[in-house]
Amino acid sequence: MSIIIFLIIGLIAGFIARAVVPGTQSMGIVPTLILGVVGSLLAGAVGSLINGGDFFAINPAGIIGSIIGAIVVLLIYIAVRRRTAA
């Protein structure tokens, strides 16, 4: 059950990240889900390094961190895609 919740939070974080970052991102639901999950993992890793907490804890700070992590991952993705296209 926690995996399903993790995927739902990742999907929501991916959608919010795509809405916040300006420009058009041609992604479907699966890449958006992957974006959110990777952002969640990034935020969880940083959070556990900072305060030594549980890596997979679901709390409001973790959800906000997931959104911020997804935004960071999306910005990196856009920068790499722009660099390889040029």
ROTIVEX-111030 format. One line per field, with one value per residue (C-alpha): chain; residue number from 1; x, y, z. Coordinates in steps of 0.02 Angstrom, whole numbers. Layout:
<atoms>
ch = (A / ...)
i = (NUM / ...)
X = (X / ...)
Y = (Y / ...)
Z = (Z / ...)
</atoms>
This chain:
<atoms>
ch = (A / A / A / A / A / A / A / A / A / A / A / A / A / A / A / A / A / A / A / A / A / A / A / A / A / A / A / A / A / A / A / A / A / A / A / A / A / A / A / A / A / A / A / A / A / A / A / A / A / A / A / A / A / A / A / A / A / A / A / A / A / A / A / A / A / A / A / A / A / A / A / A / A / A / A / A / A / A / A / A / A / A / A / A / A / A)
i = (1 / 2 / 3 / 4 / 5 / 6 / 7 / 8 / 9 / 10 / 11 / 12 / 13 / 14 / 15 / 16 / 17 / 18 / 19 / 20 / 21 / 22 / 23 / 24 / 25 / 26 / 27 / 28 / 29 / 30 / 31 / 32 / 33 / 34 / 35 / 36 / 37 / 38 / 39 / 40 / 41 / 42 / 43 / 44 / 45 / 46 / 47 / 48 / 49 / 50 / 51 / 52 / 53 / 54 / 55 / 56 / 57 / 58 / 59 / 60 / 61 / 62 / 63 / 64 / 65 / 66 / 67 / 68 / 69 / 70 / 71 / 72 / 73 / 74 / 75 / 76 / 77 / 78 / 79 / 80 / 81 / 82 / 83 / 84 / 85 / 86)
X = (0 / 142 / 210 / 44 / 44 / 225 / 176 / 25 / 129 / 261 / 130 / 58 / 233 / 273 / 114 / 145 / 326 / 270 / 142 / 268 / 413 / 381 / 379 / 304 / 363 / 305 / 284 / 148 / 85 / 223 / 369 / 279 / 265 / 449 / 492 / 394 / 465 / 644 / 609 / 539 / 692 / 806 / 711 / 708 / 896 / 933 / 810 / 883 / 1059 / 1009 / 912 / 947 / 762 / 673 / 706 / 530 / 430 / 269 / 235 / 193 / 376 / 414 / 276 / 339 / 515 / 453 / 382 / 543 / 645 / 536 / 560 / 749 / 748 / 637 / 753 / 903 / 809 / 765 / 945 / 1016 / 887 / 922 / 1109 / 1099 / 978 / 1096)
Y = (0 / 120 / 97 / 154 / 307 / 342 / 334 / 447 / 576 / 565 / 592 / 743 / 815 / 791 / 879 / 1024 / 1039 / 1045 / 1178 / 1286 / 1280 / 1398 / 1334 / 1181 / 1009 / 876 / 737 / 610 / 536 / 405 / 529 / 645 / 502 / 462 / 646 / 652 / 489 / 542 / 710 / 620 / 510 / 661 / 755 / 602 / 577 / 760 / 761 / 605 / 676 / 837 / 771 / 585 / 542 / 401 / 402 / 346 / 443 / 520 / 688 / 865 / 916 / 764 / 808 / 986 / 919 / 802 / 948 / 1047 / 895 / 868 / 1051 / 1032 / 872 / 954 / 1105 / 990 / 889 / 1048 / 1111 / 945 / 930 / 1108 / 1077 / 917 / 994 / 1138)
Z = (0 / 37 / -140 / -212 / -99 / -150 / -334 / -308 / -216 / -353 / -487 / -396 / -367 / -552 / -607 / -489 / -546 / -728 / -684 / -590 / -714 / -860 / -1038 / -1116 / -1068 / -1188 / -1062 / -1040 / -878 / -862 / -880 / -760 / -636 / -657 / -633 / -471 / -405 / -443 / -361 / -209 / -197 / -213 / -78 / 35 / 16 / 54 / 200 / 278 / 260 / 345 / 493 / 492 / 481 / 394 / 206 / 160 / 290 / 224 / 304 / 247 / 242 / 135 / 12 / -4 / -23 / -159 / -256 / -237 / -287 / -441 / -490 / -475 / -577 / -710 / -723 / -743 / -875 / -972 / -963 / -1024 / -1163 / -1220 / -1219 / -1321 / -1446 / -1486)
</atoms>
